[in-house]
């Protein structure tokens, strides 16, 4: 893995690490011997993920936190850097799903998804980027979705947050490139994960999401492997599978 060669200290911090894509990313890094700060609000799932990281050959450092809380994210960033002497790779992955027509989506659901999907990424970047700047190197990977540009119907709240993550990443890329810090945004189509399980929506919308996810034929492990390879190649836009890249160009 080129990331391991570029950053021999191999120190990563991953939010949303308890399950799905976040867990898959952690396990891929663990197989390369990385020290991984596994962070999630789900303490039980986080404990299982940390054990899996250890069993896969990595070192797990657990952080139970809510990415919507800037103080918790900053404390985790400070704690990880203090314990391991720095950070090389930051993956802002934590997120939730909301589905439904614009006028049907409660304002409370809008607030929650913005707090987690967008503010969570902002907090992660603001807390860790100063450490990367100080080191003069590192990589930030922000996880969005094809929703960042596809703008599918009945997904307005989700689309808005993921589009925000894309634009934030592109802006950060311009700000940090000259300082030797790489920035990427991941924008996959549906793949097999558990994002639909806790989706804020009607039962009908939740069932539709779960069907799209379970029948996608693409696993979280495949997306994780591709993401880390593409990040190693310093790609700013990471699109998977091939259909996502084609649709992106058409858009």
N, C-alpha and C positions, 0 to 999 in steps of 0.2 A: 504494500500500500504506500503510495507516494506521500500521503500525509505523515506516515510513521517515519519515513526517511527525512522529510522536511523538518519535522519536530521530534527529535530523538528523545526529548523528555516525556513525550506522549501523555499530556494532561488535558483531559476534556471535561466539559460540564454540559450536561444534557437535561433539559426540562421535559416534562411529560414522559418520564423514563419508566414509569411503572408498567406500561403495557404498549401494545401495538407498535407503531413506527419508532417511538422513542426507545422502547426496549430493544427492538431489532438493531437500531443504531449502536446502542450500548454493547450488545453482544458482538457485533462486528469489530468494534474497537477493542473489546476485551480479548478477542482471539489474537489480536496483534500486541497484546501486553500493555494496553493503555491503562492509566489510572483514570477512572471515570467518576465524576461527581454526578450521581444519579439523583434527580430532583423531581418531586411530584407531590401533589396534595393528598394522594391515596397512600397512606402509610403502610397498609397491609400489602398492596401490590408493589410498593417500593421495596419492602423487605425481600420479597420474592425475586424482584429484578436484581437487587444487590447481590443476593446469593448466586443467581445465575451468572452474573458478571464475574464473580470470584471463581466459580466452577469453570467458566470459559477461559480463564487464564489472566483476567484483569484484576485490578484493585478497585474496589468499590468504596466510595465515600458518600454516605446517604444524607440527603437534605429534604426534610418534609417541609414543603412551602407552598404558598399560594402565589403564583406569578403575578396576580393582580395587585399584590401588596408590595410597593416599591421598597419598603424597609426590610421585608423578609428577603427579597431578591438581593438587595445590597449586602445584607448580613451573610447570605450564603456565598456571594462572590468574595467577600472579604475573608470568610472562613476557609474557603477552598484555596485561595491564593496563599493565605498564611500557612496552611498545612502543607502545601505542595510546592511552594516557592514560585508560583506563577500559574498561568493557564495558556494553552496553545490553541485549543479549539473550543468554541462556544456554539452549541446548537440550541436555538430557541424553538422548541417543538411543541410545547404545551398548547392544547387547543380543544375547543368544543364545537359542536354543530348546532345550528338553529335552522329550521326550515318552515316555510309557510309564506303566504302572500304578505306583501308589505303591511297592509292595514290589519292583517290578522295576527301579526307578530307583536306580542305585548312589549311595551317599552322596557319592562324589567328584563326581558330576554335580550333585547337590543343592548341594554346596558351591560349585562353579564358577558355576552360574547365579545363586545368591544373591550371590556376590562381584561379578559383572558387572552383572546386571540391577537389583539392589537397592542393594548397597553402592556401585556405580558412580554411581548417581543421588545417593545420600547424600553421597559425596565431592564430586561436582560442586556440589551445593547448599552444602555447608559451605565450599568453597573460594571460590565466587563471591559468595554472598549478602553477606558483609561488605563487599565492594566496592560492591554495589548499595545497601546501607544507607548507606554513606559518601556516595554520590552522591545519595541520596534519590529514586532512580528506577531503572527497569529492569524486565525481564520474565524470568521463569524458565519454561521449557516443559519438562516432564518427559514422556517418551514411555512410555506403558504399552500397553494393548491392551484389546479387549473382554474378554479373559481376566481382566481386573481385577475383573469382576463376573459374567461369564457362568458361570465355574467348570465348563467342559466336562470330560468324563471323559478319562482318560489324559493329563492335562496338569497334574498336581498341582504339580510343581515350578515350572513356568512360571506357572501361575495365582497361586501364592503370591507370587512376586516382583512380578508386575504389580499385584496387589491392594495390596501394600506401597507401590508407587510411587504409586498413587492416594491412599491414606490419607496418605502423607507429603506429597503435594501439597496436599491439602485442609487439613492442619494448617498447612503453611507459608503458605497463602493467608490463614488467620486471623491468623497472626503478622505478616505483612508488609503487609496491606492498608492499615492506618493510616499506613504509612510511604511510601506512594506507589509500592509495588512490586507488580507484577501477577504472578500465578502461574497456570499452566494445566497440565492433564494431557490428553494425547492418547490416545483409546481407540478405535482403528478396528477394524473386522472385517478378515478376510483381504484383502490386496491384493497386487499383483504386486511382489515383492521377492525377495531371495535368502536369506531367513532359514532356509529349510529345508536349504540347501546344507551348512552345518556343524552342523546340529542333532545334539545328543547323544541318540541313540536307536538302535533297530534299523533295518535297511534298510527294513522294512515301514512303520514309523512315519514315517521320513524321506520315503518315496515318497508317503505320504498327505498330508503337509504340503505337499510340492511341488505335488501335484495341486490342492489347495485354493487355493494361492497363484496358480498359473499360470492357473487357470480362473476366477478371481474377477471379471475384467472391470474391476477398478479398478486404476489405475496409481499408482505411488509419486508421480509428479508431481501427480496430482489430489489425493492426500491432503496433499501438501506445500502446495499452493496453498490448500486449504481451511484447513489448520492455521494458516497465517500470517494469513489473513483473520480467522479466529475469534480468534486471539491479539490481532490489532489491535482487535477489538471487545471485548477484555478478558473473554472467556469463560473460566471456570475449567474446565469440562468440554467437551472438544472431541471430538465423536463423528461419524464418517464411515464409510460413506455413510449415507443416511437410515435404512436398516434398523437400523444400530447405535443410533441415537437412539431409535427405536421400542422396540427390545428393552431398552434402558436404562430407559426409563419403565416398561415392564412389570415389570422386575426390581424 
